[in-house]
């Protein structure tokens, strides 16, 4: 089935095929991503209006909608420009006005002739003790009242589209929805009590009460599951496709790894041992590894990565490790080099800074196979970088690299295995949405020797105390980070800029003691400032969040984060992870400005309570939403119209299990459920996935 099935054609017609929509209105709908009838099916009402009939408006609170039968008493036209037109009506208990601004007198006289009975529905307001309805939503003759639902769904709108136009278009689109064969596992349907797809649409678009708008209702849960299942099926097909791409089985004899483990002053944690085992098994398989190594700050990812690289070297191949910045690439080099040297393995670094002869000789050594492990920035992508036998590519901090770059790097080696590492703990639901095509190893234990970091909340009013505390630490031979939210003072925001804080602290501590690093500096300047701090030449490093990921200075034991209430939880956790890397007791001071918002306070309190990055990431997701946690711009997250990743994490996990199980039993999707799943992929516009289905 490589073309869209006929049964779905009406849902993919132009929007102007629906009642009451011409080309002009269709153009307005496009502003809310509605371009065809299918899009309306997944635009669910977000609230509703109770339009049940009442005997009278007397006693109805202001702001509520009242629907009553009235007799039209008299018209009171506007006497002056800008004054309203009033029509007085009586519901049998009380007389009150209907109020119209910029009214068309002739239209109102025809709609509301004196002496006639009408059903009026609209929001009630009280003015000088008298009820009134301004611009009623509905004016109906009593025998036409059947067209008014007791509970009217309210949809998201855009300029040029009214509720009436929207409701009519949705009703028509729902009538077009065909009965489709079931793609959900029957036992799951029974367990959850979910309706069929068509019934779920009817129920979701015809709520009878406010409770029917909850994401927990069977109809909405089922529709959310359909989206998540289509997404996971797409990722499972991509994974199956990748597994068909043959990899080079890479099996080492363990000699180099043993040498490194013997040279370590501690034994790996259980989590590290488990991850190393999973990666070793993947490398030995005949298909390409595509694995995510997720570990919290300080969980020991570097050792796991090195073990994987050494397996590639033991098998006669090479490995490459790529970091998003030169600072991080050099840091990986610093931590890997002594261990690799203990095993007699040649490691080199390649960044944009390598030029001329030096670069040429590195590239020649790499092509000959004299360099076993290459560490670098995206400079390792360049066309002239050739390996003799690349077996493993490791990418650090995946969210800085796109999927396309991931593929490009793997292409450097015939079937090179891929390991992606991230120090950003991602909640399970997001990890499944973003990396569902990958297998995941999680490091959830800390190696011995990491000192816990004491976290304290301090008001900006106590700035002088903080500076005095800092002086004591520096006199004791310690170093500190001071993180600011903005680079330069801005008139709009009253947050202290890094530049200003640098000047202030330099005045306190003297020339040469304080360094500055921020994103607007040239790379060479940034590197020089970092190098001074790493070498201990400067004692305080004033920085923006550029130091968030991966920087390792064991002697730094204080982290001051100014205006901490403006940072995201995950970001604060990453920053705190820069200290506590040596043997000194470490402190993280979260400086906030009063008064703090409720969310700001909650964020800082969570951070004070726990150092568990996974718990922090779940809280962050609950407070901020999916797009913000990963960073919407490069999130790689699909746009779900119904599914809610924060509240429906368990559905995402079920969808992944179900999708992988279906492909396991029916890899070509040719069975009954498989063919139904193909229709779902077309319905959800997963064209890329359809191309991945093996034909025949």
N, C-alpha and C positions, 0 to 999 in steps of 0.2 A: 504494500500500500504506500506508493511514493507520492500520490497526489491526495489532496484533501478529500475525505469521503463525502459523497453526495448528501448524506443525511445532515451534514453541518452547513451546507451552502446558505440556507436562509439566514443563519446567524452571522455569516461573513459578508452579507450584502452591504450596500451603502446605508448609512444611517437615515437618509431621506426616503428609504423604503418603509419607514415606520410612520404611524398616524401622527399627523400634526407637525412633522419635521420637514422643512424645506432646506435648500442649500445654505441659506444664511444662518438658520438655527443650528444646522449640522456643524458649521464652522465654529460657533460658540461652544458646542459640546467638546470639540477637540481640545479646548483649554483644560478640561479635566480628564484628558486621556480617554475620551469616549469617541470612537470613530466608526463603530459598527454595532449591530444589535448585541453581539456576544459580549461586548464590554459593559453593556447595561446590566446583563445578568449578574455580573460580579460587583456592581456598584450597589451595595446594600444600604437600606435606610439606617441612619445613625440615631434617630429618635422618632417620636411619634406624637400625634395630637389626639387627645381623647375627645371625640365629637358625639358622644352619646347624648340623646335628648334630655333636657332638663325641663321642669315645670315652669321655672322662673329664674331670672338673673339675680333676684334678691338673695343676698347672703353669699354670692359667689365671690371668692377672694380676688383682689386685683391681680392681673397677669395670667389668670386661668382662662381657658377657652370655654365659652358658653354656647350651646346650641339650643335655641328655643323657637317655639311657634309664636308669631306675633301678629297683631292687626295693625295696619298702617293708619296712623291718626292724621298727621298733617305734615306738610313740607315747610321748611323755613329757609328759603334761599339765602345765599351769602349777600349781605347788604353792602359790603365794601370789599375792595381788592385785598386778598390775603386772608379774608375771614372764611370760616368753613360753612358748608351747606349742611343743614341738619334735617334729618327725617325722624319725626317722633313716632315711636311705636309702643304698643302695650302688650305685655305677655299675660294679661289676666290678673296680675298681682301688682305690677308696677309699670309706670310709663317712663321711658328713657329714650335718649336720642341715638341715632346712628349718625356718625360724623364723617363728612367727606371733604377733603381739600382739593382744590383745582377741579371742582366737579363739573360734569356736563349735565346741565339742568334737564334737557330733554331725555337723556338716557335714564336718569334717576326717576323721572316721572313715569316712564314706561316700565321700569323694573319694579317700582314700588308705588303703584297707584293707590290713592287714598281709599281706605275701606277694605283693601285686599288683605288676605292672609298669606304670610310668607314664613319660611323657615330660615332663620338667620344663624350663622355660625362665625364666631370671631373672638379675638382676645378682649376680655372685659377690662375696662379701666374705671376708676372712680375719680370724679372731678367735683369738688365742692359738695361731697356727700351724695352725689348722684351717679349712678352707673352709666357708662356709655360704651359703645363699640365703635372704634375708628376703623374705617375701611373694612367691613366684614369680609372674611375669606370666601364665604358662600352666601348667596341669596337665591333660595329655591322656592318653587311652588310646592305646596304640601304633597302633591302626588308624585313629585320628582325626587323625593327625599331618599328613595332606595339607592340612588347613585352616590350617597354620602356614607362612607364606611364609619362604623362606630369608633374605629381607631385608625387614624390616617397616618401612613408612614411618611417620614420627613427625610428627604434625600439631600446629599451635598449638591450645591448649585454653583453656577458661574454666571457672570454678567450675560444677560440675553436669554437665560433659561429660567423659567418660573417653576414653582412646585407643580403647577397644573400640567405644564408641558412635559416635565420630567416624569410625573406619575403616569401620564398617558403613554409615553414612549416605553417606559418600563413594562407596563401591563402588556403592551403589544409584543415586546421582546420575549417576555415570559411565555406568552401563547405560542411563540415560534419554537420554544425549546422542545426538541424531540425526546421521545423515550429512548434512552441509550442502554446497550448491554452493560452489565455491571462489571466494573474493573476492580472494585474493592474485594478483598478476601471475604467470602461469605461468613466465616466464623467471626471475623472482626465486626462485620455488619451486625450480626446477632448479638455479640457481646456488648456493643455500644448502643444498640437500639437505634441505628441510623436509618433515615428514610432513603428511598431511591433518589437518584440525582434530580430528576424532574420534580418529584414531590418536595425535595429539600428547597429547590428554587421557589416553588409556589409558597411554601411556608415562610421562608426568609423574607419574601417581598409582601406577605400579607400578615404582619404581626397583629395580634388581637389585644395585646397589652404590653406595657413597658418591659416586662420580664422576657418577652419574645425577642428582644433586641440583644440579649446577652450572648456573648461568644460561646457560652456553655450550652445553649440549646442544641438538641440533636441535629437540627437542620443546618445551623451555622457551623457546628463542629464538622459535620460531614463535608460541607463546601470548603472549609479550611483544609481539611485532610486531602481533598482532591488536589488542591494547589501544591501542598507539600509532597504528596505522592508523585505528582508529575515532575516536580523539581528533583526529588530523590531518584526517580526512574532515569531522568536525564543524566544525573551524576553517576548512577550505577552503569548506564550504557557507556559513558565516557571511561569509566574505570575498566569495564570489560574490554573496551576497544584498546585501551592502553596495555592491558594484560596480553592482548593478542600481539602487541608490538614486542617482538622477542628481545629479551635482554641477554647479556652475557652472564651465564652462571658464574658467580665470583666467590670462590671458596678459598679461604686462607688456611695455613697450617697452625696459626696461633703463636708462632715464635716471636714476632714483633710485639704482639699484644701482651704476651707474658712478660717480656722485658719491661714494658711500660708499667704494667700493674705492679711488678716487683719494686720499681723505683718510687712508687707512691707511698706517702707517709700514712695513708688510711685505706680502708677497703671501700669499694664502691657501695652505694646504698642498694637496697633491694630493688627500688624503682629503676636505678641505672642498669643493674644487671638484667632486669626484665626487658628494658628497652634495647640493650645491646643484643640480647637473644633474638628479639623480634626482627631487628635490622639484619643480623647475620643470616637468619632464615630467608629473609626477602632477597638478600644479595645472592644467595645460593640458588634461588629459583630461576627457571628459564624465561620468566617474564620480567619486565622492568619494574623495579621498586618505585612506588610513588607514595612516600610516607611523610607524615607530619610529626615532628618531635616537639611536643608542647611542654614547656617547663617553666615554673615560676622563677622569679629573680633568685639567682644563687642555687638553683637545683642541680647544677652540674651537667649542663648540656654539652659543654666543650669536651669533657672526657668521653661522653657517648659518641660525639662526632668523630673524635680522634680514633676511637676503636673501629668505627666504620671505615674511616680512611685507611687505617693500617690493614684491614682485611683486604681492601682493594690492592694495596701494595704487596701484601703477602702473595696474592694471586697473580703477581706479575704485571699489574696495571698501575694506573695513576688516579689520584683524586684531586678535586678542586673544591675550595670553600670560598663562598662569595658573601661579602658583607656590604651593607648599604653605604658606608662611609669609610674614608681612608683611616680615620681614627680607630674605628672598630676593626678594620682589616689588620692594622698593625697590632692591635691588642690581642686579636686571635693568634697572631704570629708569636707575640711574647709568651702567651700561655701554652702554646703547642710546641714551640721550638725546643725548650729544655727536655720535654718528655720524648719528642721525636728523636732528639740527638742521643738519648739513652738507648734508643733502639737502632741507631745508625741509619735513620731515614733522612733524606734530603728534602728540606722544606724551603720554598722561596715565596716572596711576596711580589705581586704585580699591581701597580696602581697607575693612575693617570700621570703620576709624577715621574715614572720611569721614562726616560727619553734616550734617543741616540744609541750609542754603542752598548751601553749597559742593558738597555731594553733588548737589543738584538741578540746579545749573548744569552740572556735569560730565555728568549723565545727558542733559540737554537738548542739549548740544554733541555727545554721542555719537549721539543720535537724528537730529540734523541732518546728521551726517557730518563735522562740523568736527574731531572727534578721529579721526585715522587709525589709530593703534595704541593699544590699551588694555592696560595691564599691571595685574594684580591678583591677589588671593587668591580663595578660593571665593566672595567677595562678588560676583564677576561672574556668579554663578549666579542671583542674586536676580531675582524676577519683574519688577521695574520697570526692570531693565537692558535697554535695547533699542538695537540697532544700526540704522543706516540700511541698510547692506549688508555683513553679515559674510561674508567669504570664507574666512578661515583661523583656526582655533583651535589654539593651541599649548599643550600641557600639559607642564609641567616636573615631573620626578620622579614618573612615572606610578604607582609602587607606593604613593604616598600617596593616590591617587584610585581609586575603583572604576570598573568598566566603565560602570555606570549613569550616573555623573557625566560620563563621557566623552561618552555619548550625549546627555545633557541639554544639554551645552555646544554640541554640534553642532546641536542643534535650535534654538538661538538664531538661526542663520542658515539660510536655505533651502538645504540641501545644502552647508553649510560643510565645507571640507576639514579633516582632523585630522592634526596632527603631534604625536607624543608624544616627549618627550626624557627620557633618563635618564643620570645620571653614574655609575651603578652598573654596571660591566661584568658582564654575566650570561653564564655559560657557554652555549655554543651549544645544548646539549640543553634547558636550562631556558628559554632565550629562545624556542626553537621550541615548547615546551610552553605557555608563558605568552602569547606574542605571535604564535602561528602564524597568526592571522587577519590579521596586519599584514605589510606589506613593511618590510624593515629596511635602514637605512643605517648604516654603522659608521665612526666616526672613529678610525682607529688610528695617526694620526701626531700629534706635538705641534707646535704653531706655534713658530717661532723665538723665542728670548728667554726660554724657561722654563728657569730654572737647575735642574740636577739637585739633588735633596735628599740630603744625606749622612745615612744611617740608622745609628744605633749602639745597641747593647744595653748597658744599665747596671743594675747591681743596686741595689735600694732602699737597701742598706747605704751607698751612696755619695751619699746625698741631699744632704749638705752641699756636696760638689763641684759637684753639678748647680746648686744655688742660687748658688754662687759664679760659675759659668759664666754664669748668667742675669744676675747683677749686671753682669758685664763687658759683655754685649751691650746691656743697658739704658743703661749709661753711654755706649756707642757710638751711642746714638740708635735702637736696634732695639726691636721689640716681640716678645712671646712668648705662646703659648697654653700652658696647663697643664690637661690633661684628666684628670679623676678618674672612677672607675667608679660611685660612689654619691653621692647627694646628702647624706644624713646618716649619721653613724656608726651602724653597726648592731652589735648585740651578737653576732649570729650570724656576720657576716662581719667579718674584720679589715681590710677595705679602708678606706683613708682617704677620708672623705667630702669632697666639694667644699667644704662649709661650713668644715670644719676646716682644710683646706689653705689656704683663703682667709685665715683668721685667722692662720695660721702665716706666710704670705708677706707679709701686711700688716704683721706685727710686724717682719719683716726689712727690707722696702723702704719702709715708712712709709705714712701715710694718703694716699689719693688716687692711689696708683701702681697698685694692684691692683684689678681689677673681678671681679665674680662673675655668672655666668649659668647657670641650670639650669632644668629642665622644670617645677619646682613653683612658679616665680615667676609673678606676674601678667604678662600680655603687655606692658603698658606699662613695667614694671620691666625686663623682659628687653630690650625695645627700647632703653631708655635706657642700659643697661649696654653693649649692643652699639654704640650710637652713640658712646659715650665712647671705646671702643676703636678704632673705625673712624677717629674724628677725631684719635686719638693722645693724648687726654687721659689715658687709663690706659695703662700700658705692659705689664702682664701681665693676661691674662684667664683666670681660673680657671673651668672649665666642665665640664659633663657632656657627653654626646654630642650635645646640641642643636646644636652648631656643626658637626656632621659634614658637612652637605651645603651646598655653594655659597657659604659666606661668603668674601668677598674683601678681604683687607687686605694690599696689596703690601709694606708696611713690616714685617710680622710674619715673622721669619725663623727662629724656634725653636718647635718643637712638642714639649712634654714629655707623654708618655702614661704615667700612673702605673698600675701593675699591668696592664701591656699584655697579659700572658699571659691575662687574662680576657676580652679583646675578640675578636671574630671577625676573620678576615683582611681581609675586604672593608671592614669598619668601620675597621680600622687604616689601610688604604690610603686611604680617604676622608679620614680625619683628617689624615694626612700631606699630602694634597693641599691643605690650607689654607695651607701655607708653600711657599716657592719661587716665589712669584707676582711678586716684585720682582726687582731686579738684584743683591741681596745674596746671598752664599752662605748656604744654609739647612740647618738640621740638624733631624732628628727623633730624639728620645731615647726609646727604648722601655725604661721602667723595669720590672723584673720582681722578684719576690720568690723567693729560693731556699727550698727546692728546687722546680724547675719540673717539670711533667709532661712526658712525651715529646712529646705533641701541642703543648703550650704552646711548648716550645722550637722545634719544627719550624715553627710558625706565624711566630714572630719571625725565624727564620733565612731563611725564604722572603722575608719583607718586606725583610730586609737585602740579599738577593741581587738583587731586581728591582723596577723601578718600573712594570712592564707590568701594568696592571689586568686584562687578559684572562687572562694566565697566572696571576695571583693568584686570579682567580675560579674557574679550573679546579681549582687546588690546594685552594681553600676547599671546593668541591663534593666533591672526593675525601675531604676530612677530615671534613666535617660532615654531608653529606647534603642532599638537595634542599630539604626543608621549611625547614631552618634557614638556608640561604643566602638565600632570599628572605624568610624570616620567615613561619613557618607560618600565623600568624593572618590575615595579609592576602595570602598567597602567590598566591591565585587558581589554584594548581596543582591539577589533578585528582588524586584518589587512585587510583593504579594498584595493582592487587593483585599483579601479576606483574612488569611492566616495572620496571626499575631505571634511573632517569635518570642515575645516576652512571656505571654500567658500560655502558649501552647507548645512549650518545649517538648512535652511528652509525646505530642502528636508527631513532631518532627522525627523523634527517635523511632517511633513505630513505623513511620513512612519509610525510613531508611531500611529497616529490617525487612519490611514487606517487599520493597522494590528489589532488594538483593535476592530475596527468596524467590520471587517471581522469575527473575532472570536466570536463576540457577536451574529452575525446573523447566523453563521455557525460554531459552536464550534468544530465539528468533521471534518471540512474541507471535506465534502462529496458532496457539491453542485458543480456546474460547475467551479466557480472561486476558490472554496476550493480545488478541485482536481488539478487545474492548479497551485495553490500555493504550493501544496505538491511537484509537479515536480520542482518548483523553489527551494524549500528547498533541494531537492536531488542535483540539479544543483550547488547550492552554498555550498554543502558539510556540510549542517546543520543536520548531523545525530542525534545529541542530541535532536534537536527539533522534529524530526520525531518520536522518541521514546515517546515524551510527548503527541502526538495526541491520544485522546481517541479512542480506537478501537470500531467501530460500533456505 
